[in-house]
């Protein structure tokens, strides 16, 4: 009898806590931008604060993976929620005070970014520990859906808070959501087998060995990194083309809204569809990002670009839950957080490269050529993973468990209790 992940009390608490913090996080970007521009009138101040949040997260992700594997994932998640609560509360109080210090806000974002580096790798082990293998894809789909809904409603909620009470209250709201998430997670009990005592370097190397030993995994990471790089190119060059050739700022807003809806649709589909070749299917879905890049390169009429971006982001929404489920069912529990941390490091690290290369490529070749090259790059990288033996041979077979490597370096997902994950 199928019960569904939300019938499990432990996962229900994880889901509610994660959903609340996602709503708070979705409100903050607009509030932060407007607050700093109001206070300083300087775009460079905003860039500084954003960089202060991103850089420590990138640097500390592998460390966060080791910590999440060494300690109970629930404990790590609660601690990081409390740290981020304090950081956002400090920013909110600074903004409510009327004379905010950019230095203090930047310092708070450094702390919040560092905490995020520990929280991000802990989520997948937490989901894996609270949901059985047969329900994990539904669980990850629910989390993806919650994120999509938060991204859709977050800007509107931010606008309401900023208009009615001021941007500082958006950060207070985010702090409250982190506190609520920590309170919910305190009621979750998950089993944890501590790692043997050894050096930090040994733990890092063990995680990297797990990544390197799976050809389906590290080749997919390269494709996902290329996706993020080309997404950054789209975000840098897209607004100017939309304003110049697609009908103005409203067209760009429509493109972004289409993407948010697409991610939601893709996440919902992932909760309903079961694919026997999840790695191949997920990578092909990610390759759909070539469509809006090619459409914008022409540029095609606005409705075509808007529709293409929605389809591409539906591919991303589908990939997320399928990929997370694959990792949770395949990677050994004691090393899962470290493996996930390398995944995030590759994905997040590629975006700054795209932000840097986009204007250079546009200046050298023109925006259309840069976007066309990006379309070929992401489409080719995602499709090329099908040439990898491990990707082709990675199958989910109902009712079977395959704990060891398969021929050609592939591993088969481990769907327990009679249903394909």
C-alpha positions in Angstrom: 0.0 0.0 0.0 1.4 3.4 -1.0 1.4 5.9 1.7 3.3 8.9 0.3 6.2 10.7 1.9 4.1 13.3 3.7 2.5 10.6 5.8 5.9 10.1 7.4 6.1 12.4 10.4 9.9 12.9 10.1 9.8 13.9 6.5 6.7 16.1 7.0 8.8 18.1 9.5 11.7 18.3 7.1 9.4 19.4 4.3 7.6 22.1 6.3 10.8 23.5 7.6 12.4 23.6 4.2 9.3 25.1 2.6 9.2 27.9 5.2 12.9 28.8 4.8 12.4 28.8 1.0 9.7 31.3 1.3 11.9 33.6 3.4 14.8 33.2 1.1 12.6 34.0 -2.0 11.7 37.3 -0.4 15.2 38.5 0.5 16.9 39.1 -3.0 14.4 41.9 -4.0 14.5 43.4 -0.5 18.3 43.3 -0.3 18.7 45.0 -3.7 16.2 47.8 -2.9 17.4 48.3 0.7 21.1 48.8 -0.4 20.2 51.0 -3.3 18.0 53.1 -1.0 20.8 53.4 1.6 23.8 53.9 -0.6 22.7 54.5 -4.2 25.6 52.2 -5.2 25.4 49.1 -7.4 28.9 48.2 -6.2 27.6 47.9 -2.6 25.1 45.3 -3.8 27.7 43.4 -5.7 30.0 43.4 -2.6 27.2 42.0 -0.4 26.2 39.4 -2.9 29.8 38.3 -3.3 30.2 38.1 0.4 27.4 35.5 0.5 28.6 33.5 -2.5 32.4 33.2 -2.0 32.4 31.6 1.4 29.7 29.1 0.3 31.8 28.1 -2.7 35.0 27.8 -0.6 33.4 25.8 2.2 31.1 23.4 0.4 33.5 20.5 0.5 34.1 21.2 4.2 30.3 21.2 4.7 30.1 17.8 3.1 32.7 16.3 5.5 30.9 17.8 8.5 27.5 16.6 7.4 28.9 13.0 7.0 30.8 13.1 10.3 27.9 14.4 12.3 24.2 13.8 12.3 22.6 15.6 9.3 19.7 16.7 11.5 22.2 18.3 14.0 24.0 20.1 11.2 20.7 21.4 9.6 19.5 22.7 13.0 22.7 24.5 13.8 22.9 26.1 10.3 19.3 27.2 10.5 20.0 29.0 13.8 23.1 30.7 12.5 21.3 31.9 9.4 18.4 33.1 11.6 20.9 35.2 13.6 22.5 36.6 10.4 19.3 37.6 8.8 18.0 39.1 12.1 21.1 41.3 12.3 20.5 42.5 8.7 16.9 43.2 9.4 17.6 45.2 12.5 20.3 47.1 10.7 17.8 48.1 8.0 15.0 48.9 10.5 17.5 51.2 12.3 17.5 53.7 9.5 21.3 54.0 9.0 22.4 50.6 7.9 26.1 49.7 7.8 27.2 48.1 4.6 30.1 46.5 6.4 27.9 44.8 9.0 25.4 43.6 6.4 28.3 42.2 4.3 29.7 40.5 7.5 26.3 39.0 8.2 26.1 37.7 4.6 29.5 36.1 5.0 28.3 34.2 8.0 25.0 33.3 6.3 26.9 32.1 3.2 29.3 30.0 5.3 26.3 28.4 7.1 24.7 27.7 3.8 27.8 25.7 2.7 27.1 23.3 5.6 23.4 23.3 5.2 23.3 22.4 1.5 25.1 19.0 1.7 23.1 18.0 4.7 19.7 18.2 3.0 20.0 15.1 0.8 21.1 12.8 3.6 18.3 14.2 5.7 15.7 13.3 3.1 17.3 9.9 2.5 17.1 9.2 6.2 13.5 10.2 6.6 11.9 8.6 3.5 12.0 5.1 2.2 13.5 4.5 -1.3 10.1 3.9 -2.9 9.0 7.4 -1.9 12.1 9.4 -2.4 11.3 10.7 -5.9 8.0 11.9 -4.7 9.7 13.5 -1.7 12.2 15.3 -3.9 9.4 16.4 -6.2 7.5 17.9 -3.3 10.6 19.8 -2.2 11.2 21.0 -5.8 7.5 22.1 -6.0 7.8 24.0 -2.8 10.9 25.8 -4.1 9.1 26.7 -7.3 6.0 28.0 -5.5 8.3 30.1 -3.3 10.1 31.6 -6.3 6.8 32.5 -7.9 5.3 34.1 -4.8 8.4 35.4 -3.1 8.9 38.6 -5.2 5.2 39.6 -4.7 5.5 39.0 -1.0 8.7 41.0 -1.0 7.0 43.9 -2.8 4.1 43.9 -0.3 6.5 43.9 2.7 8.7 46.6 1.2 5.7 48.8 0.3 3.9 48.4 3.6 6.6 48.1 6.2 10.1 48.5 4.7 12.7 46.0 3.4 14.0 45.3 6.9 10.9 43.3 7.7 11.7 40.9 4.8 14.9 39.9 6.6 13.0 39.6 9.9 10.6 37.2 8.1 13.5 35.2 6.7 15.0 35.0 10.3 11.6 33.7 11.6 11.4 31.0 8.9 14.9 29.7 9.8 13.9 29.7 13.5 10.7 27.8 12.6 12.7 25.3 10.5 15.1 24.6 13.3 12.2 24.1 15.7 10.6 21.6 13.3 13.9 19.7 12.8 14.5 19.4 16.5 11.6 16.9 16.5 13.2 14.7 13.8 15.2 11.7 14.8 17.5 10.1 12.3 20.0 7.3 12.7 23.6 8.1 12.1 26.7 6.0 12.0 29.7 8.2 12.8 32.7 8.0 10.5 35.9 6.4 11.7 38.4 8.9 13.3 40.8 10.0 10.7 42.2 13.2 9.1 40.0 15.8 7.5 42.1 15.3 4.3 41.3 11.6 4.2 37.6 12.3 4.5 37.8 14.8 1.6 39.7 12.3 -0.5 37.2 9.6 0.2 34.4 11.8 -1.1 36.3 12.7 -4.2 37.1 9.0 -4.8 33.4 8.2 -4.7 32.8 10.9 -7.3 35.7 9.8 -9.6 34.8 6.1 -9.5 31.4 6.6 -11.1 31.6 7.6 -14.7 27.9 8.4 -14.9 28.3 10.8 -12.0 31.4 12.9 -12.9 30.5 13.2 -16.6 27.0 14.4 -15.6 28.6 16.9 -13.2 30.5 18.4 -16.2 27.3 18.6 -18.2 25.5 20.3 -15.2 28.4 22.7 -14.8 28.1 23.7 -18.5 24.3 24.2 -17.9 25.0 26.7 -15.1 27.7 28.4 -17.2 25.3 28.9 -20.1 22.5 29.9 -17.8 24.7 32.7 -16.6 25.3 33.8 -20.2 21.6 33.9 -20.8 21.0 36.0 -17.7 23.7 38.5 -18.6 22.8 39.0 -22.2 19.1 38.3 -22.1 17.8 41.5 -20.5 19.4 43.8 -23.0 18.1 41.8 -26.0 14.6 41.6 -24.5 14.5 45.4 -24.0 16.0 46.1 -27.5 14.3 43.5 -29.6 11.5 41.7 -27.8 9.3 44.6 -26.7 10.8 46.0 -23.6 11.2 45.2 -19.9 7.9 43.5 -19.7 9.1 40.8 -22.1 12.0 40.0 -19.9 9.7 39.7 -16.9 7.5 37.4 -18.9 10.5 35.2 -19.7 11.4 34.9 -16.1 7.9 34.1 -15.0 7.7 31.5 -17.7 10.8 29.9 -16.3 9.3 29.9 -12.8 6.2 28.2 -14.0 8.3 25.7 -16.0 10.3 24.6 -13.0 7.1 24.0 -11.1 5.6 21.9 -13.9 8.8 19.9 -14.2 9.0 19.2 -10.5 5.3 18.1 -10.6 6.1 15.8 -13.5 9.0 14.3 -11.7 6.7 13.3 -8.9 4.5 11.3 -11.2 6.8 9.8 -13.8 9.1 6.9 -13.3 11.9 6.5 -15.8 14.1 3.4 -16.0 17.1 5.4 -17.2 17.1 8.4 -14.7 20.5 9.8 -15.4 20.1 9.8 -19.2 16.6 11.2 -19.0 17.6 13.9 -16.5 20.6 15.0 -18.6 18.5 15.1 -21.8 15.9 17.2 -19.9 18.7 19.6 -18.9 19.8 19.8 -22.6 16.5 21.6 -23.4 18.2 24.8 -22.2 19.7 25.0 -25.7 16.2 26.0 -26.9 15.9 29.5 -25.3 19.6 30.2 -25.9 19.1 29.5 -29.6 15.8 31.5 -29.7 17.4 34.5 -28.1 20.4 34.3 -30.4 18.2 35.0 -33.5 16.3 36.7 -31.7 13.0 34.9 -32.3 9.7 36.6 -31.5 9.0 37.2 -27.8 6.3 34.4 -27.5 8.8 31.9 -28.9 11.6 32.9 -26.4 9.1 32.9 -23.5 7.8 29.5 -24.4 11.3 28.1 -25.0 12.5 29.3 -21.6 9.5 27.7 -19.9 10.2 24.4 -21.6 13.9 24.6 -20.7 13.1 25.3 -17.0 10.6 22.5 -17.0 13.6 20.3 -17.9 15.5 21.7 -14.9 12.5 21.1 -12.6 12.4 17.5 -13.8 16.1 16.9 -13.5 16.3 18.1 -9.8 14.1 15.5 -8.1 15.2 12.7 -10.4 18.9 13.4 -9.8 18.5 13.8 -6.0 16.6 10.5 -5.9 19.3 8.8 -7.9 22.0 9.9 -5.5 20.0 9.0 -2.4 19.3 5.5 -3.7 22.8 4.9 -5.1 25.6 6.7 -3.1 26.4 5.0 0.2 24.9 6.9 3.1 28.1 7.5 5.0 29.6 9.5 2.0 26.5 11.1 0.5 26.9 14.6 1.9 30.5 14.8 0.6 29.5 13.6 -2.9 26.6 16.1 -3.0 29.0 18.9 -1.9 31.2 18.3 -5.0 28.0 18.4 -7.1 27.0 21.8 -5.7 30.6 23.1 -6.0 30.7 22.3 -9.7 27.3 23.8 -10.3 27.7 27.0 -8.3 31.3 27.5 -9.4 30.4 27.5 -13.1 28.0 30.5 -12.8 30.6 33.2 -12.0 32.7 31.9 -15.0 29.6 32.5 -17.2 29.0 35.9 -15.7 32.6 36.8 -16.6 32.7 35.3 -20.1 29.4 36.5 -21.3 30.3 40.2 -21.8 33.7 39.3 -23.2 32.2 36.9 -25.8 29.5 39.4 -26.7 32.1 42.1 -27.2 34.2 39.8 -29.4 31.6 38.0 -31.5 28.3 39.7 -30.8 25.5 38.7 -28.4 23.8 36.4 -31.0 27.0 34.4 -31.7 27.7 34.1 -28.0 24.2 32.8 -27.3 24.3 30.4 -30.3 27.7 29.0 -29.1 26.2 28.6 -25.6 23.2 26.7 -27.1 25.5 24.3 -28.9 27.7 23.9 -25.8 24.9 23.0 -23.4 23.0 20.8 -25.9 26.2 19.0 -26.9 27.4 18.5 -23.3 24.1 17.0 -22.1 23.7 14.8 -25.1 27.3 13.6 -25.0 26.7 12.0 -21.6 24.8 9.3 -23.5 28.1 8.2 -24.9 29.3 7.3 -21.4 28.8 3.6 -20.7 27.8 4.2 -17.1 25.0 6.6 -18.2 23.6 4.2 -20.8 23.7 1.2 -18.4 22.3 3.0 -15.4 18.9 1.3 -15.0 16.3 1.4 -12.2 14.7 -2.1 -12.0 11.7 -2.5 -9.7 12.3 -4.8 -6.7 16.0 -5.2 -7.2 19.0 -3.9 -5.2 22.4 -3.5 -6.8 24.9 -2.3 -4.2 28.0 -2.7 -6.3 29.4 -1.2 -9.5 27.9 -2.6 -12.8 29.9 -3.3 -15.9 31.4 -0.3 -17.4 31.5 1.7 -14.2 27.8 2.2 -13.9 25.8 1.7 -10.8 22.1 0.8 -10.6 19.8 2.6 -8.3 18.6 0.8 -5.2 14.8 0.9 -5.2 13.6 -0.9 -2.1 10.2 -2.4 -1.3 9.1 -3.2 -4.8 8.8 0.1 -6.6 11.2 1.8 -8.9 12.5 5.0 -7.5 
